[in-house]
Amino acid sequence: MTVALLIVFLRMPGRAIPKVDFRTVRPIFEQRCQPCHFAGGKMYQRLPFDRPETIVKLGTKVFTRIRDEKSQTLIRQFLASAK
């Protein structure tokens, strides 16, 4: 319920989206996307998830493995902040 209220609040006109730094969302990727997308992993060369520009480039496509609403909300905030 709390996440739903946060999403509604964020979508209200005139409300600024809170700035979210990459350091806030990186642990989500470390938990869900390791070892493949981090140093030494088989996908690291093509899609290194320890670099914010990779996440920005992929956008919401990263939600393939990240289905938790709270995590998705934080990532959306990061993506909006990165623009």
KOLFIMAR-502688 format. One record per residue (C-alpha): residue number from 0; residue in one letter; x, y, z. Coordinates in steps of 0.25 Angstrom, whole numbers, plus 5000, padded with zeros to 4 digits. Layout:
<atoms>
+-----+---------+------+------+------+
! num ! residuo !   xx !   yy !   zz !
+-----+---------+------+------+------+
! NUM !       a !    X !    Y !    Z !
...
+-----+---------+------+------+------+
</atoms>
This chain:
<atoms>
+-----+---------+------+------+------+
! num ! residuo !   xx !   yy !   zz !
+-----+---------+------+------+------+
!   0 !       m ! 5000 ! 5000 ! 5000 !
!   1 !       t ! 5011 ! 5010 ! 5003 !
!   2 !       v ! 5018 ! 5008 ! 4990 !
!   3 !       a ! 5005 ! 5010 ! 4983 !
!   4 !       l ! 5003 ! 5023 ! 4990 !
!   5 !       l ! 5017 ! 5027 ! 4987 !
!   6 !       i ! 5014 ! 5025 ! 4972 !
!   7 !       v ! 5002 ! 5033 ! 4973 !
!   8 !       f ! 5009 ! 5044 ! 4980 !
!   9 !       l ! 5020 ! 5044 ! 4969 !
!  10 !       r ! 5010 ! 5045 ! 4958 !
!  11 !       m ! 5003 ! 5057 ! 4963 !
!  12 !       p ! 5005 ! 5069 ! 4955 !
!  13 !       g ! 5014 ! 5079 ! 4961 !
!  14 !       r ! 5022 ! 5069 ! 4969 !
!  15 !       a ! 5036 ! 5068 ! 4967 !
!  16 !       i ! 5042 ! 5054 ! 4966 !
!  17 !       p ! 5052 ! 5051 ! 4977 !
!  18 !       k ! 5066 ! 5050 ! 4972 !
!  19 !       v ! 5072 ! 5036 ! 4973 !
!  20 !       d ! 5087 ! 5034 ! 4972 !
!  21 !       f ! 5093 ! 5021 ! 4966 !
!  22 !       r ! 5098 ! 5017 ! 4979 !
!  23 !       t ! 5084 ! 5016 ! 4984 !
!  24 !       v ! 5080 ! 5006 ! 4973 !
!  25 !       r ! 5093 ! 4999 ! 4971 !
!  26 !       p ! 5090 ! 4989 ! 4982 !
!  27 !       i ! 5077 ! 4984 ! 4975 !
!  28 !       f ! 5086 ! 4981 ! 4963 !
!  29 !       e ! 5096 ! 4974 ! 4971 !
!  30 !       q ! 5086 ! 4965 ! 4978 !
!  31 !       r ! 5078 ! 4962 ! 4965 !
!  32 !       c ! 5088 ! 4962 ! 4954 !
!  33 !       q ! 5101 ! 4956 ! 4960 !
!  34 !       p ! 5110 ! 4950 ! 4956 !
!  35 !       c ! 5106 ! 4951 ! 4941 !
!  36 !       h ! 5106 ! 4966 ! 4940 !
!  37 !       f ! 5117 ! 4969 ! 4949 !
!  38 !       a ! 5133 ! 4968 ! 4948 !
!  39 !       g ! 5136 ! 4954 ! 4944 !
!  40 !       g ! 5122 ! 4950 ! 4939 !
!  41 !       k ! 5119 ! 4945 ! 4925 !
!  42 !       m ! 5110 ! 4958 ! 4922 !
!  43 !       y ! 5119 ! 4968 ! 4928 !
!  44 !       q ! 5126 ! 4972 ! 4915 !
!  45 !       r ! 5113 ! 4975 ! 4908 !
!  46 !       l ! 5105 ! 4980 ! 4919 !
!  47 !       p ! 5113 ! 4984 ! 4931 !
!  48 !       f ! 5102 ! 4987 ! 4942 !
!  49 !       d ! 5113 ! 4994 ! 4951 !
!  50 !       r ! 5112 ! 5006 ! 4942 !
!  51 !       p ! 5100 ! 5016 ! 4942 !
!  52 !       e ! 5101 ! 5019 ! 4927 !
!  53 !       t ! 5097 ! 5004 ! 4925 !
!  54 !       i ! 5085 ! 5005 ! 4933 !
!  55 !       v ! 5081 ! 5018 ! 4927 !
!  56 !       k ! 5083 ! 5012 ! 4913 !
!  57 !       l ! 5074 ! 5000 ! 4917 !
!  58 !       g ! 5063 ! 5007 ! 4924 !
!  59 !       t ! 5052 ! 4999 ! 4929 !
!  60 !       k ! 5057 ! 4987 ! 4921 !
!  61 !       v ! 5064 ! 4984 ! 4934 !
!  62 !       f ! 5051 ! 4980 ! 4940 !
!  63 !       t ! 5052 ! 4966 ! 4933 !
!  64 !       r ! 5058 ! 4961 ! 4946 !
!  65 !       i ! 5054 ! 4972 ! 4956 !
!  66 !       r ! 5039 ! 4970 ! 4959 !
!  67 !       d ! 5039 ! 4976 ! 4973 !
!  68 !       e ! 5030 ! 4989 ! 4972 !
!  69 !       k ! 5039 ! 4996 ! 4982 !
!  70 !       s ! 5051 ! 4993 ! 4974 !
!  71 !       q ! 5045 ! 4997 ! 4961 !
!  72 !       t ! 5040 ! 5010 ! 4967 !
!  73 !       l ! 5054 ! 5014 ! 4972 !
!  74 !       i ! 5060 ! 5010 ! 4958 !
!  75 !       r ! 5049 ! 5019 ! 4951 !
!  76 !       q ! 5053 ! 5030 ! 4960 !
!  77 !       f ! 5068 ! 5028 ! 4957 !
!  78 !       l ! 5065 ! 5028 ! 4942 !
!  79 !       a ! 5057 ! 5041 ! 4943 !
!  80 !       s ! 5068 ! 5047 ! 4951 !
!  81 !       a ! 5078 ! 5043 ! 4941 !
!  82 !       k ! 5071 ! 5050 ! 4929 !
+-----+---------+------+------+------+
</atoms>
